[in-house]
Amino acid sequence: MTDGSGEGPDDEEARTARPWIERIGLAGIALLFAILFGATAVAAWSGGEPFLAAMGAVGCLMTVWVGLLTIVRG
């Protein structure tokens, strides 16, 4: 069990960044899912379901955020 410091047996090795092609591919998948979440939000809003629309919008924003972090941090 770890103490939350982030230091574990795998942290001793130097961490290498992902290759650019992998980063771009993962970001592309995240973009696809963000589009689907956004479409769900728009459809739910137009159908009169504000709670589902809010959930779809939050899912869209979080997926875009993770996609950008994938490119930036690797």
PyMOL Python script that loads the backbone (N, CA, C, O; Angstrom):
from pymol import cmd

cmd.read_pdbstr("""\
ATOM      1  N   MET A   1       0.843  -1.174   0.000  1.00  0.00           N
ATOM      2  CA  MET A   1       0.000   0.000   0.000  1.00  0.00           C
ATOM      3  C   MET A   1       0.886   1.232   0.000  1.00  0.00           C
ATOM      4  O   MET A   1       1.882   1.293   0.721  1.00  0.00           O
ATOM      5  N   THR A   2       0.518   2.212  -0.811  1.00  0.00           N
ATOM      6  CA  THR A   2       1.342   3.417  -0.886  1.00  0.00           C
ATOM      7  C   THR A   2       0.809   4.489   0.048  1.00  0.00           C
ATOM      8  O   THR A   2      -0.336   4.439   0.495  1.00  0.00           O
ATOM      9  N   ASP A   3       1.660   5.450   0.328  1.00  0.00           N
ATOM     10  CA  ASP A   3       1.278   6.538   1.226  1.00  0.00           C
ATOM     11  C   ASP A   3       0.745   7.747   0.470  1.00  0.00           C
ATOM     12  O   ASP A   3       0.515   8.794   1.074  1.00  0.00           O
ATOM     13  N   GLY A   4       0.546   7.625  -0.835  1.00  0.00           N
ATOM     14  CA  GLY A   4      -0.002   8.723  -1.614  1.00  0.00           C
ATOM     15  C   GLY A   4       1.042   9.682  -2.142  1.00  0.00           C
ATOM     16  O   GLY A   4       0.700  10.692  -2.758  1.00  0.00           O
ATOM     17  N   SER A   5       2.309   9.384  -1.911  1.00  0.00           N
ATOM     18  CA  SER A   5       3.359  10.289  -2.365  1.00  0.00           C
ATOM     19  C   SER A   5       3.677  10.112  -3.841  1.00  0.00           C
ATOM     20  O   SER A   5       4.405  10.919  -4.420  1.00  0.00           O
ATOM     21  N   GLY A   6       3.140   9.067  -4.452  1.00  0.00           N
ATOM     22  CA  GLY A   6       3.415   8.829  -5.858  1.00  0.00           C
ATOM     23  C   GLY A   6       4.690   8.048  -6.085  1.00  0.00           C
ATOM     24  O   GLY A   6       5.076   7.805  -7.229  1.00  0.00           O
ATOM     25  N   GLU A   7       5.342   7.657  -5.021  1.00  0.00           N
ATOM     26  CA  GLU A   7       6.577   6.906  -5.148  1.00  0.00           C
ATOM     27  C   GLU A   7       6.271   5.430  -4.959  1.00  0.00           C
ATOM     28  O   GLU A   7       5.853   4.999  -3.885  1.00  0.00           O
ATOM     29  N   GLY A   8       6.481   4.683  -5.996  1.00  0.00           N
ATOM     30  CA  GLY A   8       6.249   3.256  -5.936  1.00  0.00           C
ATOM     31  C   GLY A   8       7.364   2.526  -6.638  1.00  0.00           C
ATOM     32  O   GLY A   8       8.334   3.144  -7.078  1.00  0.00           O
ATOM     33  N   PRO A   9       7.242   1.221  -6.751  1.00  0.00           N
ATOM     34  CA  PRO A   9       8.309   0.447  -7.369  1.00  0.00           C
ATOM     35  C   PRO A   9       8.525   0.813  -8.837  1.00  0.00           C
ATOM     36  O   PRO A   9       9.645   0.696  -9.334  1.00  0.00           O
ATOM     37  N   ASP A  10       7.481   1.252  -9.542  1.00  0.00           N
ATOM     38  CA  ASP A  10       7.626   1.583 -10.957  1.00  0.00           C
ATOM     39  C   ASP A  10       8.177   2.986 -11.172  1.00  0.00           C
ATOM     40  O   ASP A  10       8.589   3.317 -12.284  1.00  0.00           O
ATOM     41  N   ASP A  11       8.191   3.815 -10.136  1.00  0.00           N
ATOM     42  CA  ASP A  11       8.653   5.186 -10.290  1.00  0.00           C
ATOM     43  C   ASP A  11      10.173   5.293 -10.320  1.00  0.00           C
ATOM     44  O   ASP A  11      10.713   6.357 -10.622  1.00  0.00           O
ATOM     45  N   GLU A  12      10.854   4.220 -10.014  1.00  0.00           N
ATOM     46  CA  GLU A  12      12.310   4.262 -10.024  1.00  0.00           C
ATOM     47  C   GLU A  12      12.842   4.354 -11.443  1.00  0.00           C
ATOM     48  O   GLU A  12      13.891   4.955 -11.677  1.00  0.00           O
ATOM     49  N   GLU A  13      12.131   3.764 -12.388  1.00  0.00           N
ATOM     50  CA  GLU A  13      12.552   3.836 -13.775  1.00  0.00           C
ATOM     51  C   GLU A  13      12.152   5.183 -14.354  1.00  0.00           C
ATOM     52  O   GLU A  13      11.141   5.767 -13.965  1.00  0.00           O
ATOM     53  N   ALA A  14      12.964   5.667 -15.294  1.00  0.00           N
ATOM     54  CA  ALA A  14      12.635   6.938 -15.941  1.00  0.00           C
ATOM     55  C   ALA A  14      11.411   6.755 -16.836  1.00  0.00           C
ATOM     56  O   ALA A  14      11.340   5.812 -17.624  1.00  0.00           O
ATOM     57  N   ARG A  15      10.472   7.647 -16.706  1.00  0.00           N
ATOM     58  CA  ARG A  15       9.254   7.583 -17.503  1.00  0.00           C
ATOM     59  C   ARG A  15       9.504   8.248 -18.843  1.00  0.00           C
ATOM     60  O   ARG A  15      10.012   9.368 -18.907  1.00  0.00           O
ATOM     61  N   THR A  16       9.146   7.557 -19.907  1.00  0.00           N
ATOM     62  CA  THR A  16       9.328   8.120 -21.237  1.00  0.00           C
ATOM     63  C   THR A  16       7.983   8.576 -21.784  1.00  0.00           C
ATOM     64  O   THR A  16       6.942   8.001 -21.466  1.00  0.00           O
ATOM     65  N   ALA A  17       8.020   9.602 -22.599  1.00  0.00           N
ATOM     66  CA  ALA A  17       6.799  10.134 -23.191  1.00  0.00           C
ATOM     67  C   ALA A  17       6.320   9.205 -24.306  1.00  0.00           C
ATOM     68  O   ALA A  17       7.106   8.464 -24.896  1.00  0.00           O
ATOM     69  N   ARG A  18       5.028   9.259 -24.580  1.00  0.00           N
ATOM     70  CA  ARG A  18       4.470   8.467 -25.671  1.00  0.00           C
ATOM     71  C   ARG A  18       4.938   9.038 -27.001  1.00  0.00           C
ATOM     72  O   ARG A  18       5.224  10.231 -27.095  1.00  0.00           O
ATOM     73  N   PRO A  19       5.020   8.203 -28.026  1.00  0.00           N
ATOM     74  CA  PRO A  19       5.361   8.725 -29.355  1.00  0.00           C
ATOM     75  C   PRO A  19       4.252   9.660 -29.862  1.00  0.00           C
ATOM     76  O   PRO A  19       3.090   9.520 -29.479  1.00  0.00           O
ATOM     77  N   TRP A  20       4.624  10.608 -30.721  1.00  0.00           N
ATOM     78  CA  TRP A  20       3.656  11.587 -31.219  1.00  0.00           C
ATOM     79  C   TRP A  20       2.497  10.936 -31.952  1.00  0.00           C
ATOM     80  O   TRP A  20       1.357  11.379 -31.814  1.00  0.00           O
ATOM     81  N   ILE A  21       2.761   9.900 -32.723  1.00  0.00           N
ATOM     82  CA  ILE A  21       1.684   9.262 -33.471  1.00  0.00           C
ATOM     83  C   ILE A  21       0.650   8.655 -32.523  1.00  0.00           C
ATOM     84  O   ILE A  21      -0.547   8.672 -32.813  1.00  0.00           O
ATOM     85  N   GLU A  22       1.106   8.122 -31.400  1.00  0.00           N
ATOM     86  CA  GLU A  22       0.192   7.567 -30.401  1.00  0.00           C
ATOM     87  C   GLU A  22      -0.599   8.679 -29.725  1.00  0.00           C
ATOM     88  O   GLU A  22      -1.799   8.537 -29.491  1.00  0.00           O
ATOM     89  N   ARG A  23       0.071   9.789 -29.410  1.00  0.00           N
ATOM     90  CA  ARG A  23      -0.624  10.921 -28.805  1.00  0.00           C
ATOM     91  C   ARG A  23      -1.724  11.451 -29.726  1.00  0.00           C
ATOM     92  O   ARG A  23      -2.839  11.726 -29.284  1.00  0.00           O
ATOM     93  N   ILE A  24      -1.395  11.590 -31.009  1.00  0.00           N
ATOM     94  CA  ILE A  24      -2.371  12.109 -31.971  1.00  0.00           C
ATOM     95  C   ILE A  24      -3.537  11.136 -32.128  1.00  0.00           C
ATOM     96  O   ILE A  24      -4.690  11.559 -32.213  1.00  0.00           O
ATOM     97  N   GLY A  25      -3.243   9.845 -32.166  1.00  0.00           N
ATOM     98  CA  GLY A  25      -4.300   8.846 -32.279  1.00  0.00           C
ATOM     99  C   GLY A  25      -5.233   8.854 -31.082  1.00  0.00           C
ATOM    100  O   GLY A  25      -6.452   8.799 -31.242  1.00  0.00           O
ATOM    101  N   LEU A  26      -4.671   8.920 -29.885  1.00  0.00           N
ATOM    102  CA  LEU A  26      -5.495   8.955 -28.678  1.00  0.00           C
ATOM    103  C   LEU A  26      -6.317  10.242 -28.601  1.00  0.00           C
ATOM    104  O   LEU A  26      -7.472  10.222 -28.176  1.00  0.00           O
ATOM    105  N   ALA A  27      -5.718  11.353 -29.012  1.00  0.00           N
ATOM    106  CA  ALA A  27      -6.461  12.609 -29.026  1.00  0.00           C
ATOM    107  C   ALA A  27      -7.586  12.561 -30.058  1.00  0.00           C
ATOM    108  O   ALA A  27      -8.654  13.133 -29.839  1.00  0.00           O
ATOM    109  N   GLY A  28      -7.354  11.883 -31.177  1.00  0.00           N
ATOM    110  CA  GLY A  28      -8.401  11.728 -32.189  1.00  0.00           C
ATOM    111  C   GLY A  28      -9.578  10.918 -31.665  1.00  0.00           C
ATOM    112  O   GLY A  28     -10.734  11.249 -31.928  1.00  0.00           O
ATOM    113  N   ILE A  29      -9.281   9.867 -30.931  1.00  0.00           N
ATOM    114  CA  ILE A  29     -10.348   9.063 -30.319  1.00  0.00           C
ATOM    115  C   ILE A  29     -11.110   9.900 -29.299  1.00  0.00           C
ATOM    116  O   ILE A  29     -12.337   9.832 -29.226  1.00  0.00           O
ATOM    117  N   ALA A  30     -10.379  10.692 -28.509  1.00  0.00           N
ATOM    118  CA  ALA A  30     -11.038  11.569 -27.533  1.00  0.00           C
ATOM    119  C   ALA A  30     -11.924  12.588 -28.239  1.00  0.00           C
ATOM    120  O   ALA A  30     -13.015  12.896 -27.759  1.00  0.00           O
ATOM    121  N   LEU A  31     -11.468  13.114 -29.375  1.00  0.00           N
ATOM    122  CA  LEU A  31     -12.273  14.066 -30.137  1.00  0.00           C
ATOM    123  C   LEU A  31     -13.546  13.416 -30.651  1.00  0.00           C
ATOM    124  O   LEU A  31     -14.611  14.032 -30.619  1.00  0.00           O
ATOM    125  N   LEU A  32     -13.453  12.193 -31.119  1.00  0.00           N
ATOM    126  CA  LEU A  32     -14.636  11.477 -31.589  1.00  0.00           C
ATOM    127  C   LEU A  32     -15.661  11.309 -30.463  1.00  0.00           C
ATOM    128  O   LEU A  32     -16.853  11.551 -30.654  1.00  0.00           O
ATOM    129  N   PHE A  33     -15.187  10.896 -29.305  1.00  0.00           N
ATOM    130  CA  PHE A  33     -16.097  10.731 -28.173  1.00  0.00           C
ATOM    131  C   PHE A  33     -16.660  12.079 -27.713  1.00  0.00           C
ATOM    132  O   PHE A  33     -17.817  12.151 -27.297  1.00  0.00           O
ATOM    133  N   ALA A  34     -15.864  13.141 -27.783  1.00  0.00           N
ATOM    134  CA  ALA A  34     -16.365  14.463 -27.413  1.00  0.00           C
ATOM    135  C   ALA A  34     -17.477  14.902 -28.353  1.00  0.00           C
ATOM    136  O   ALA A  34     -18.458  15.504 -27.917  1.00  0.00           O
ATOM    137  N   ILE A  35     -17.332  14.606 -29.638  1.00  0.00           N
ATOM    138  CA  ILE A  35     -18.388  14.929 -30.598  1.00  0.00           C
ATOM    139  C   ILE A  35     -19.661  14.155 -30.266  1.00  0.00           C
ATOM    140  O   ILE A  35     -20.761  14.703 -30.336  1.00  0.00           O
ATOM    141  N   LEU A  36     -19.512  12.893 -29.908  1.00  0.00           N
ATOM    142  CA  LEU A  36     -20.684  12.087 -29.543  1.00  0.00           C
ATOM    143  C   LEU A  36     -21.361  12.612 -28.275  1.00  0.00           C
ATOM    144  O   LEU A  36     -22.588  12.683 -28.211  1.00  0.00           O
ATOM    145  N   PHE A  37     -20.569  12.977 -27.275  1.00  0.00           N
ATOM    146  CA  PHE A  37     -21.136  13.557 -26.052  1.00  0.00           C
ATOM    147  C   PHE A  37     -21.831  14.883 -26.357  1.00  0.00           C
ATOM    148  O   PHE A  37     -22.906  15.162 -25.826  1.00  0.00           O
ATOM    149  N   GLY A  38     -21.213  15.699 -27.216  1.00  0.00           N
ATOM    150  CA  GLY A  38     -21.818  16.976 -27.585  1.00  0.00           C
ATOM    151  C   GLY A  38     -23.135  16.780 -28.327  1.00  0.00           C
ATOM    152  O   GLY A  38     -24.106  17.495 -28.081  1.00  0.00           O
ATOM    153  N   ALA A  39     -23.163  15.810 -29.234  1.00  0.00           N
ATOM    154  CA  ALA A  39     -24.400  15.518 -29.957  1.00  0.00           C
ATOM    155  C   ALA A  39     -25.487  15.032 -29.006  1.00  0.00           C
ATOM    156  O   ALA A  39     -26.658  15.373 -29.169  1.00  0.00           O
ATOM    157  N   THR A  40     -25.102  14.245 -28.025  1.00  0.00           N
ATOM    158  CA  THR A  40     -26.056  13.789 -27.014  1.00  0.00           C
ATOM    159  C   THR A  40     -26.607  14.977 -26.222  1.00  0.00           C
ATOM    160  O   THR A  40     -27.803  15.042 -25.935  1.00  0.00           O
ATOM    161  N   ALA A  41     -25.734  15.903 -25.878  1.00  0.00           N
ATOM    162  CA  ALA A  41     -26.171  17.082 -25.126  1.00  0.00           C
ATOM    163  C   ALA A  41     -27.153  17.915 -25.937  1.00  0.00           C
ATOM    164  O   ALA A  41     -28.176  18.358 -25.415  1.00  0.00           O
ATOM    165  N   VAL A  42     -26.842  18.129 -27.223  1.00  0.00           N
ATOM    166  CA  VAL A  42     -27.728  18.929 -28.067  1.00  0.00           C
ATOM    167  C   VAL A  42     -29.073  18.228 -28.259  1.00  0.00           C
ATOM    168  O   VAL A  42     -30.125  18.862 -28.173  1.00  0.00           O
ATOM    169  N   ALA A  43     -29.035  16.931 -28.517  1.00  0.00           N
ATOM    170  CA  ALA A  43     -30.279  16.184 -28.714  1.00  0.00           C
ATOM    171  C   ALA A  43     -31.123  16.168 -27.442  1.00  0.00           C
ATOM    172  O   ALA A  43     -32.345  16.299 -27.503  1.00  0.00           O
ATOM    173  N   ALA A  44     -30.479  16.010 -26.302  1.00  0.00           N
ATOM    174  CA  ALA A  44     -31.222  15.992 -25.047  1.00  0.00           C
ATOM    175  C   ALA A  44     -31.829  17.366 -24.758  1.00  0.00           C
ATOM    176  O   ALA A  44     -32.962  17.463 -24.288  1.00  0.00           O
ATOM    177  N   TRP A  45     -31.079  18.416 -25.038  1.00  0.00           N
ATOM    178  CA  TRP A  45     -31.589  19.765 -24.794  1.00  0.00           C
ATOM    179  C   TRP A  45     -32.787  20.057 -25.687  1.00  0.00           C
ATOM    180  O   TRP A  45     -33.788  20.615 -25.239  1.00  0.00           O
ATOM    181  N   SER A  46     -32.673  19.675 -26.950  1.00  0.00           N
ATOM    182  CA  SER A  46     -33.790  19.930 -27.870  1.00  0.00           C
ATOM    183  C   SER A  46     -34.987  19.036 -27.554  1.00  0.00           C
ATOM    184  O   SER A  46     -36.115  19.357 -27.927  1.00  0.00           O
ATOM    185  N   GLY A  47     -34.753  17.930 -26.878  1.00  0.00           N
ATOM    186  CA  GLY A  47     -35.836  17.035 -26.481  1.00  0.00           C
ATOM    187  C   GLY A  47     -36.435  17.378 -25.130  1.00  0.00           C
ATOM    188  O   GLY A  47     -37.350  16.699 -24.667  1.00  0.00           O
ATOM    189  N   GLY A  48     -35.928  18.427 -24.493  1.00  0.00           N
ATOM    190  CA  GLY A  48     -36.498  18.852 -23.222  1.00  0.00           C
ATOM    191  C   GLY A  48     -35.957  18.120 -22.006  1.00  0.00           C
ATOM    192  O   GLY A  48     -36.631  18.038 -20.979  1.00  0.00           O
ATOM    193  N   GLU A  49     -34.761  17.593 -22.111  1.00  0.00           N
ATOM    194  CA  GLU A  49     -34.131  16.887 -20.983  1.00  0.00           C
ATOM    195  C   GLU A  49     -32.893  17.662 -20.523  1.00  0.00           C
ATOM    196  O   GLU A  49     -31.782  17.320 -20.929  1.00  0.00           O
ATOM    197  N   PRO A  50     -33.050  18.686 -19.697  1.00  0.00           N
ATOM    198  CA  PRO A  50     -31.899  19.515 -19.319  1.00  0.00           C
ATOM    199  C   PRO A  50     -30.842  18.788 -18.492  1.00  0.00           C
ATOM    200  O   PRO A  50     -29.652  19.074 -18.621  1.00  0.00           O
ATOM    201  N   PHE A  51     -31.268  17.850 -17.644  1.00  0.00           N
ATOM    202  CA  PHE A  51     -30.276  17.127 -16.827  1.00  0.00           C
ATOM    203  C   PHE A  51     -29.381  16.257 -17.707  1.00  0.00           C
ATOM    204  O   PHE A  51     -28.163  16.248 -17.529  1.00  0.00           O
ATOM    205  N   LEU A  52     -29.966  15.535 -18.643  1.00  0.00           N
ATOM    206  CA  LEU A  52     -29.185  14.716 -19.563  1.00  0.00           C
ATOM    207  C   LEU A  52     -28.309  15.590 -20.458  1.00  0.00           C
ATOM    208  O   LEU A  52     -27.184  15.215 -20.789  1.00  0.00           O
ATOM    209  N   ALA A  53     -28.823  16.751 -20.847  1.00  0.00           N
ATOM    210  CA  ALA A  53     -28.035  17.676 -21.647  1.00  0.00           C
ATOM    211  C   ALA A  53     -26.816  18.170 -20.871  1.00  0.00           C
ATOM    212  O   ALA A  53     -25.720  18.275 -21.423  1.00  0.00           O
ATOM    213  N   ALA A  54     -27.013  18.472 -19.590  1.00  0.00           N
ATOM    214  CA  ALA A  54     -25.885  18.918 -18.760  1.00  0.00           C
ATOM    215  C   ALA A  54     -24.857  17.808 -18.608  1.00  0.00           C
ATOM    216  O   ALA A  54     -23.655  18.068 -18.652  1.00  0.00           O
ATOM    217  N   MET A  55     -25.309  16.586 -18.430  1.00  0.00           N
ATOM    218  CA  MET A  55     -24.381  15.455 -18.311  1.00  0.00           C
ATOM    219  C   MET A  55     -23.594  15.267 -19.605  1.00  0.00           C
ATOM    220  O   MET A  55     -22.389  15.019 -19.568  1.00  0.00           O
ATOM    221  N   GLY A  56     -24.270  15.384 -20.750  1.00  0.00           N
ATOM    222  CA  GLY A  56     -23.582  15.252 -22.031  1.00  0.00           C
ATOM    223  C   GLY A  56     -22.575  16.360 -22.245  1.00  0.00           C
ATOM    224  O   GLY A  56     -21.480  16.119 -22.752  1.00  0.00           O
ATOM    225  N   ALA A  57     -22.939  17.585 -21.859  1.00  0.00           N
ATOM    226  CA  ALA A  57     -22.021  18.719 -22.019  1.00  0.00           C
ATOM    227  C   ALA A  57     -20.789  18.566 -21.128  1.00  0.00           C
ATOM    228  O   ALA A  57     -19.670  18.848 -21.559  1.00  0.00           O
ATOM    229  N   VAL A  58     -20.991  18.127 -19.904  1.00  0.00           N
ATOM    230  CA  VAL A  58     -19.855  17.905 -18.995  1.00  0.00           C
ATOM    231  C   VAL A  58     -18.964  16.789 -19.535  1.00  0.00           C
ATOM    232  O   VAL A  58     -17.738  16.895 -19.493  1.00  0.00           O
ATOM    233  N   GLY A  59     -19.574  15.730 -20.036  1.00  0.00           N
ATOM    234  CA  GLY A  59     -18.791  14.648 -20.633  1.00  0.00           C
ATOM    235  C   GLY A  59     -17.987  15.122 -21.822  1.00  0.00           C
ATOM    236  O   GLY A  59     -16.843  14.707 -22.008  1.00  0.00           O
ATOM    237  N   CYS A  60     -18.579  15.992 -22.631  1.00  0.00           N
ATOM    238  CA  CYS A  60     -17.878  16.556 -23.785  1.00  0.00           C
ATOM    239  C   CYS A  60     -16.667  17.376 -23.340  1.00  0.00           C
ATOM    240  O   CYS A  60     -15.565  17.200 -23.860  1.00  0.00           O
ATOM    241  N   LEU A  61     -16.877  18.264 -22.382  1.00  0.00           N
ATOM    242  CA  LEU A  61     -15.776  19.113 -21.908  1.00  0.00           C
ATOM    243  C   LEU A  61     -14.654  18.297 -21.258  1.00  0.00           C
ATOM    244  O   LEU A  61     -13.474  18.570 -21.480  1.00  0.00           O
ATOM    245  N   MET A  62     -15.023  17.304 -20.463  1.00  0.00           N
ATOM    246  CA  MET A  62     -13.998  16.487 -19.809  1.00  0.00           C
ATOM    247  C   MET A  62     -13.201  15.674 -20.819  1.00  0.00           C
ATOM    248  O   MET A  62     -11.995  15.489 -20.657  1.00  0.00           O
ATOM    249  N   THR A  63     -13.872  15.187 -21.862  1.00  0.00           N
ATOM    250  CA  THR A  63     -13.185  14.393 -22.873  1.00  0.00           C
ATOM    251  C   THR A  63     -12.235  15.262 -23.693  1.00  0.00           C
ATOM    252  O   THR A  63     -11.132  14.831 -24.030  1.00  0.00           O
ATOM    253  N   VAL A  64     -12.659  16.482 -24.012  1.00  0.00           N
ATOM    254  CA  VAL A  64     -11.765  17.409 -24.719  1.00  0.00           C
ATOM    255  C   VAL A  64     -10.561  17.733 -23.844  1.00  0.00           C
ATOM    256  O   VAL A  64      -9.436  17.799 -24.338  1.00  0.00           O
ATOM    257  N   TRP A  65     -10.785  17.933 -22.565  1.00  0.00           N
ATOM    258  CA  TRP A  65      -9.703  18.248 -21.632  1.00  0.00           C
ATOM    259  C   TRP A  65      -8.675  17.118 -21.600  1.00  0.00           C
ATOM    260  O   TRP A  65      -7.472  17.368 -21.667  1.00  0.00           O
ATOM    261  N   VAL A  66      -9.144  15.890 -21.497  1.00  0.00           N
ATOM    262  CA  VAL A  66      -8.230  14.749 -21.447  1.00  0.00           C
ATOM    263  C   VAL A  66      -7.493  14.583 -22.778  1.00  0.00           C
ATOM    264  O   VAL A  66      -6.312  14.235 -22.797  1.00  0.00           O
ATOM    265  N   GLY A  67      -8.184  14.829 -23.879  1.00  0.00           N
ATOM    266  CA  GLY A  67      -7.521  14.755 -25.183  1.00  0.00           C
ATOM    267  C   GLY A  67      -6.400  15.769 -25.310  1.00  0.00           C
ATOM    268  O   GLY A  67      -5.332  15.463 -25.841  1.00  0.00           O
ATOM    269  N   LEU A  68      -6.645  16.977 -24.822  1.00  0.00           N
ATOM    270  CA  LEU A  68      -5.582  17.996 -24.859  1.00  0.00           C
ATOM    271  C   LEU A  68      -4.426  17.639 -23.936  1.00  0.00           C
ATOM    272  O   LEU A  68      -3.263  17.848 -24.283  1.00  0.00           O
ATOM    273  N   LEU A  69      -4.739  17.105 -22.771  1.00  0.00           N
ATOM    274  CA  LEU A  69      -3.671  16.687 -21.852  1.00  0.00           C
ATOM    275  C   LEU A  69      -2.835  15.548 -22.450  1.00  0.00           C
ATOM    276  O   LEU A  69      -1.632  15.459 -22.207  1.00  0.00           O
ATOM    277  N   THR A  70      -3.478  14.689 -23.226  1.00  0.00           N
ATOM    278  CA  THR A  70      -2.752  13.595 -23.860  1.00  0.00           C
ATOM    279  C   THR A  70      -1.693  14.147 -24.810  1.00  0.00           C
ATOM    280  O   THR A  70      -0.571  13.643 -24.860  1.00  0.00           O
ATOM    281  N   ILE A  71      -2.053  15.178 -25.556  1.00  0.00           N
ATOM    282  CA  ILE A  71      -1.091  15.762 -26.491  1.00  0.00           C
ATOM    283  C   ILE A  71      -0.004  16.526 -25.748  1.00  0.00           C
ATOM    284  O   ILE A  71       1.176  16.397 -26.071  1.00  0.00           O
ATOM    285  N   VAL A  72      -0.396  17.326 -24.751  1.00  0.00           N
ATOM    286  CA  VAL A  72       0.556  18.201 -24.066  1.00  0.00           C
ATOM    287  C   VAL A  72       1.528  17.403 -23.197  1.00  0.00           C
ATOM    288  O   VAL A  72       2.741  17.596 -23.288  1.00  0.00           O
ATOM    289  N   ARG A  73       1.010  16.519 -22.365  1.00  0.00           N
ATOM    290  CA  ARG A  73       1.866  15.805 -21.414  1.00  0.00           C
ATOM    291  C   ARG A  73       2.482  14.541 -21.974  1.00  0.00           C
ATOM    292  O   ARG A  73       3.580  14.149 -21.580  1.00  0.00           O
ATOM    293  N   GLY A  74       1.785  13.910 -22.883  1.00  0.00           N
ATOM    294  CA  GLY A  74       2.311  12.673 -23.463  1.00  0.00           C
ATOM    295  C   GLY A  74       2.118  11.544 -22.548  1.00  0.00           C
ATOM    296  O   GLY A  74       2.500  10.418 -22.867  1.00  0.00           O
TER     297      GLY A  74
END
""", "prot")
cmd.dss("prot")
cmd.show_as("cartoon", "prot")
cmd.util.cbc("prot")
cmd.orient("prot")
